[in-house]
Amino acid sequence: MTPEHQIETLKRMLELQHRRRYQLATEEILHLSLDAYSSQDIFELELETLFSDCPFVAGHVDGVREPGRYMLSDWNHQPYVVVRGHDGILRAFLNTCRHRGAPLVERQTDKPLPSFVCPFHGWTYGLDGALRGVPRQFAFPGIDKAAHGLKELPVTESMGLVWVHPSPHGSLDPAKDLGSLAEDIEHFDLERFVSFKKVVTEKKANWKLLVQMNLEGYHAATVHKRTLAQHFRNGFLAYDAAGSHMRILAARTNLLEALRIPEEEWKLSDFVLVYYVLFPNTIVIMHDDNVSIRRLFPLSPDRTLYSHELLYLPDHYIGESGIKALRSRFSYNEVLFDDEDFAMAEKVQRNLLNGVNETHMLGVEEGLVMLFQENVNKWIGMQA
């Protein structure tokens, strides 16, 4: 955000706090069907529509800065590999050999790739996707190498993030999709950050239930009573939307202390946490010197693949003390996300079908949960 936008945003948050009328997505109690979290039919529909035709964040640009550097899909439903070519161009390919379908790259390493070599029969492809070599090519009389290059997916770098479209024929313009939020994110200058650590785990809850833990602060005082609650005592959120994407503003406990400081000295991050829900499945949490990127991929109605990557500014974390601080930050995030938010979501998932509740009841401070579900429903062609 620009300094002017930060001041405007902080004024807005102070006004909402003063009126005690928080910016909410609803004025009434809502009811959300439990089918959204438990139906096999809805799960399959999400895969066929939303996760087959909606652009998504593949990761941070730090993973593919130099030629040969690459990032692998964490999710078998979208087996892609994004690579920086020797010509400096970023490309994305389906991670599948055109011969017998073996994965070309099986694990993520820091070692640059000179080319793609199939581990099954040794077919070789350039980083531009072109088929370069076929061992014992006489066994494939008349093969047209030009027609058997890797299948390419649309990919782009924007706002310090790598975006991929899951369809070879899809269009990709994240800055346009995000509208004013794109300029907002650009001012955070995410390209300055580098990756510290990434972990991928499986959670026993529906992917939407996990995303929606980030869309209401009502639970902060209880689920996070030993951690976040002291910093976000009131669970007070405001939001802005651009299409299906959202910017969330979480008021810190010390918000009113801004009134004691001249406006020209205001710094938004001292009083408000800013994070983004990049539809459909990515949450980017902004801090001054570190950023968390969290992505969620459906495995089944009650199973989700969860990816968490921590980024940091190198000049803010120097030497052994810097590494120690980063480890501490990563561990703290795991407590917040895994041990608190997601552990609660897993408990809710286990209780979904016990017959006690017919719906999820949403109060006025939980309206963004329904808004997110409505955005999903638009993609899959269902009514809320």
C-alpha positions in Angstrom: 0.0 0.0 0.0 1.1 3.6 -0.6 1.6 5.7 2.5 -1.5 7.7 1.5 -3.5 4.5 1.2 -2.2 3.3 4.6 -3.4 6.5 6.2 -6.8 6.2 4.6 -7.1 2.6 5.6 -6.2 3.3 9.2 -8.7 6.1 9.4 -11.4 3.8 8.1 -10.5 1.2 10.7 -10.6 3.8 13.5 -14.0 5.0 12.3 -15.4 1.4 12.3 -14.0 0.8 15.8 -15.4 4.1 17.0 -18.9 3.3 15.7 -18.5 -0.3 16.8 -20.1 -1.2 13.5 -17.6 -3.4 11.8 -17.6 -3.8 8.1 -19.5 -7.1 7.6 -20.8 -9.1 4.7 -24.2 -9.6 6.3 -26.7 -7.9 8.6 -28.5 -11.1 9.6 -28.0 -14.7 10.7 -27.2 -17.0 7.8 -27.3 -20.8 7.4 -24.7 -22.7 5.3 -25.5 -26.2 4.1 -23.2 -28.9 5.5 -23.2 -30.5 2.1 -20.5 -27.9 1.1 -18.1 -29.8 3.4 -19.2 -33.4 3.1 -20.7 -34.1 -0.4 -18.8 -36.3 -2.8 -20.8 -34.9 -5.7 -19.8 -31.3 -4.7 -16.2 -32.3 -4.3 -16.1 -33.8 -7.8 -17.9 -30.8 -9.2 -15.3 -28.5 -7.7 -12.5 -30.5 -9.3 -14.3 -30.5 -12.7 -15.0 -26.7 -12.7 -13.3 -24.5 -10.2 -10.0 -26.4 -10.0 -9.9 -27.0 -13.8 -10.6 -23.5 -15.0 -9.6 -21.0 -12.3 -6.1 -19.5 -12.3 -4.2 -20.1 -9.0 -1.0 -19.2 -7.2 1.8 -21.7 -7.8 4.3 -20.1 -5.5 6.7 -17.3 -4.9 9.1 -16.0 -7.6 12.1 -16.9 -5.4 11.7 -20.5 -6.5 12.4 -19.8 -10.1 14.7 -16.7 -10.3 17.6 -18.4 -12.3 17.7 -20.6 -15.4 17.0 -24.2 -14.5 15.3 -23.4 -11.2 11.9 -24.9 -11.0 8.8 -25.5 -8.8 6.7 -28.6 -8.7 3.0 -29.0 -8.1 2.2 -30.2 -4.6 -1.0 -31.7 -5.8 -1.3 -34.8 -8.0 -4.6 -33.5 -9.6 -2.5 -30.8 -11.2 0.9 -32.4 -12.0 2.8 -29.4 -13.4 6.3 -28.1 -13.3 7.2 -24.5 -13.6 10.8 -23.8 -14.9 13.0 -20.8 -15.8 14.4 -21.6 -19.3 18.0 -20.9 -20.3 16.5 -18.0 -22.3 15.1 -16.5 -19.1 11.5 -17.2 -20.0 9.3 -18.8 -17.4 7.2 -21.8 -18.6 4.8 -24.3 -17.1 4.4 -27.9 -18.4 2.3 -30.8 -17.4 4.8 -33.0 -15.6 4.2 -36.0 -17.9 6.4 -37.7 -20.5 4.8 -37.8 -23.9 5.9 -41.5 -24.3 4.3 -43.5 -21.5 3.2 -40.8 -19.1 5.9 -41.1 -16.4 6.5 -38.0 -14.3 9.6 -36.2 -15.5 10.5 -34.5 -12.2 9.7 -36.5 -9.0 10.9 -34.3 -6.2 11.9 -30.7 -5.5 15.6 -29.8 -5.1 17.6 -26.7 -5.1 19.8 -28.0 -8.0 19.0 -26.4 -11.4 17.7 -28.6 -14.2 19.8 -28.7 -17.4 16.9 -30.5 -19.1 14.0 -32.8 -18.5 15.0 -36.5 -18.6 12.3 -39.1 -18.2 13.3 -41.7 -15.6 11.3 -44.5 -17.4 13.0 -44.6 -20.8 15.2 -41.6 -20.9 13.3 -39.4 -23.3 14.9 -35.9 -23.1 13.2 -32.5 -23.3 14.7 -29.0 -23.3 13.6 -26.5 -20.8 11.5 -25.0 -23.6 9.5 -28.2 -23.6 10.8 -29.4 -27.0 11.5 -33.1 -27.4 15.3 -33.3 -27.9 16.2 -37.0 -27.6 14.6 -40.4 -28.0 16.9 -43.3 -27.1 17.0 -46.0 -29.8 14.9 -43.7 -32.0 14.8 -46.4 -34.7 12.1 -48.1 -32.5 9.8 -45.2 -33.3 9.8 -45.0 -37.1 8.5 -41.7 -38.5 8.1 -40.0 -35.1 7.6 -36.3 -35.4 9.5 -34.8 -32.4 8.0 -31.4 -33.0 4.5 -32.9 -32.3 5.6 -34.6 -29.1 6.9 -31.7 -26.9 5.6 -31.2 -23.4 2.1 -30.0 -22.9 2.3 -26.3 -21.8 0.1 -24.4 -19.4 -0.3 -20.6 -19.2 2.0 -19.2 -16.6 3.0 -15.6 -15.6 4.8 -13.7 -12.9 2.8 -11.0 -11.2 3.1 -9.1 -7.9 6.0 -11.3 -6.9 4.0 -14.5 -7.3 3.9 -17.2 -10.0 0.4 -17.9 -11.4 -0.6 -20.9 -13.4 -3.8 -21.7 -15.3 -4.8 -25.4 -15.1 -6.1 -25.5 -18.7 -3.7 -25.2 -21.7 -6.3 -23.0 -23.3 -7.0 -20.8 -20.3 -6.4 -17.1 -20.0 -4.2 -15.6 -17.3 -4.2 -12.0 -16.2 -4.0 -11.9 -12.4 -3.4 -8.1 -12.2 -6.6 -7.5 -14.2 -8.5 -10.0 -12.0 -7.3 -8.4 -8.8 -8.1 -4.9 -9.9 -7.1 -2.3 -7.3 -5.9 -5.1 -5.0 -3.1 -5.8 -7.5 -1.6 -2.3 -7.1 -2.0 -2.8 -3.4 0.0 -6.0 -3.3 2.6 -4.5 -5.7 3.5 -2.0 -3.0 4.5 -4.8 -0.7 7.2 -5.6 -3.2 7.2 -9.3 -2.6 10.0 -9.9 -5.1 12.4 -8.6 -2.4 11.6 -11.6 -0.2 13.2 -15.1 -0.3 12.0 -18.4 0.8 13.0 -19.8 4.2 11.0 -23.0 4.5 8.1 -24.8 3.0 6.1 -27.8 4.3 3.3 -29.8 2.8 1.0 -31.8 5.0 -2.5 -33.4 4.9 -5.4 -32.1 7.0 -8.5 -34.1 7.8 -11.0 -31.4 6.9 -12.7 -30.0 3.8 -10.5 -27.4 2.0 -13.2 -24.7 2.2 -13.5 -25.1 6.0 -9.8 -24.5 6.3 -9.9 -21.4 4.1 -12.8 -20.0 6.0 -10.9 -20.1 9.3 -9.3 -17.0 7.9 -12.5 -15.2 7.2 -13.8 -14.4 10.6 -12.2 -13.2 13.8 -15.0 -14.4 16.1 -13.0 -17.5 17.1 -9.8 -15.6 17.9 -10.6 -15.1 21.7 -11.1 -18.9 22.2 -9.2 -20.9 19.6 -6.2 -18.5 19.9 -6.6 -17.5 23.5 -2.9 -18.2 24.3 -1.5 -16.8 21.1 -3.2 -14.3 18.8 -5.9 -13.2 21.2 -3.6 -10.9 23.0 -2.8 -9.1 19.8 -6.2 -9.2 18.2 -8.5 -9.2 21.3 -11.7 -8.1 19.5 -11.4 -10.2 16.4 -12.4 -7.1 14.4 -12.1 -7.5 10.6 -12.9 -5.3 7.7 -12.5 -6.4 4.0 -12.4 -5.3 0.4 -13.3 -7.5 -2.5 -12.1 -7.6 -6.2 -14.2 -10.3 -7.9 -13.8 -13.4 -5.8 -10.5 -12.1 -4.2 -10.4 -10.4 -0.8 -8.2 -8.2 1.2 -8.7 -8.7 4.9 -7.9 -6.0 7.5 -7.5 -7.4 11.1 -7.4 -4.7 13.8 -4.7 -5.2 16.4 -5.5 -4.7 20.1 -3.6 -1.4 20.1 -5.6 0.1 17.2 -6.8 3.1 19.3 -3.2 4.0 20.2 -2.9 5.4 16.6 -4.9 8.4 17.8 -2.0 9.5 20.0 0.4 9.7 17.0 0.5 12.3 14.3 -1.0 11.0 11.0 2.2 11.5 9.1 3.9 9.0 11.5 1.2 6.3 11.1 2.4 2.9 9.9 -0.6 0.6 9.1 1.2 -2.6 10.1 1.7 -1.3 13.6 -2.1 -1.3 14.1 -3.6 -3.6 11.4 -2.7 -6.9 10.0 -3.2 -7.1 6.2 -3.7 -10.4 4.4 -5.2 -11.6 1.1 -7.5 -14.5 0.2 -6.5 -15.1 -3.4 -9.4 -17.1 -4.8 -9.8 -20.0 -4.7 -7.3 -21.5 -2.3 -4.4 -19.2 -1.4 -3.9 -17.0 1.7 -1.0 -14.5 1.8 -0.3 -12.9 5.2 1.8 -9.8 5.1 4.3 -8.6 7.7 7.0 -6.0 7.3 9.8 -8.5 7.1 8.2 -11.9 6.6 5.3 -13.2 4.6 3.3 -16.5 4.8 1.9 -18.2 1.7 -0.7 -20.8 2.5 -2.4 -23.0 -0.2 -5.1 -25.6 0.2 -5.9 -28.3 -2.3 -8.9 -30.7 -2.0 -8.1 -34.5 -1.8 -11.6 -35.7 -0.9 -14.6 -34.1 0.8 -12.8 -34.4 4.2 -9.1 -34.3 3.2 -7.0 -31.4 2.1 -3.4 -31.0 1.1 -1.9 -28.0 2.9 1.2 -26.1 1.8 2.8 -23.4 4.0 5.8 -21.4 2.9 7.5 -18.6 4.9 9.3 -15.8 3.1 11.6 -13.2 4.6 13.8 -10.2 3.9 17.4 -11.3 4.1 18.8 -8.0 5.5 16.3 -8.3 8.4 17.5 -11.8 9.5 21.2 -11.9 9.6 23.5 -14.7 10.9 22.7 -17.4 13.3 20.4 -15.1 15.3 18.4 -14.4 12.2 18.0 -18.1 11.4 16.9 -18.7 15.0 14.3 -15.9 14.7 13.0 -17.4 11.4 12.7 -20.9 13.0 10.8 -19.3 15.8 8.5 -17.5 13.5 7.9 -20.6 11.4 7.1 -22.7 14.6 4.8 -20.0 15.8 2.9 -20.1 12.5 2.6 -23.8 12.8 1.0 -23.5 16.2 -1.4 -20.9 14.9 -2.4 -22.7 11.8 -1.9 -26.4 12.6 -2.4 -26.7 16.3 -5.1 -24.1 16.6 -7.0 -23.2 13.5 -6.8 -26.5 11.6 -7.1 -28.7 14.6 -10.4 -27.0 15.3 -11.5 -27.4 11.7 -10.7 -31.1 11.9 -12.9 -31.4 15.0 -15.7 -29.6 13.2 -15.3 -31.9 10.2 -15.6 -35.0 12.4 -18.9 -33.6 13.9 -20.5 -32.6 10.6 -22.7 -35.6 10.1 -23.5 -36.6 13.7 -27.1 -35.4 13.1 -27.1 -32.6 15.7 -26.9 -29.6 13.3 -28.6 -29.4 9.9 -26.6 -26.3 8.9 -23.7 -24.1 10.0 -25.2 -21.0 11.6 -23.3 -17.9 10.7 -23.5 -14.7 12.8 -23.0 -11.2 11.3 -19.3 -11.4 12.1 -19.0 -14.5 10.0 -20.6 -13.1 6.8 -17.3 -13.6 4.8 -17.7 -17.3 5.3 -20.9 -17.2 3.3 -19.5 -14.8 0.8 -16.6 -17.1 0.0 -19.0 -20.0 -0.3 -21.2 -18.0 -2.7 -18.1 -17.3 -4.8 -17.4 -21.1 -5.0 -21.0 -21.8 -5.8 -20.8 -19.4 -8.8 -17.9 -21.3 -10.2 -19.5 -24.7 -9.8 -23.0 -23.6 -10.9 -24.8 -24.1 -7.6 -27.0 -21.9 -5.5 -26.0 -21.2 -1.9 
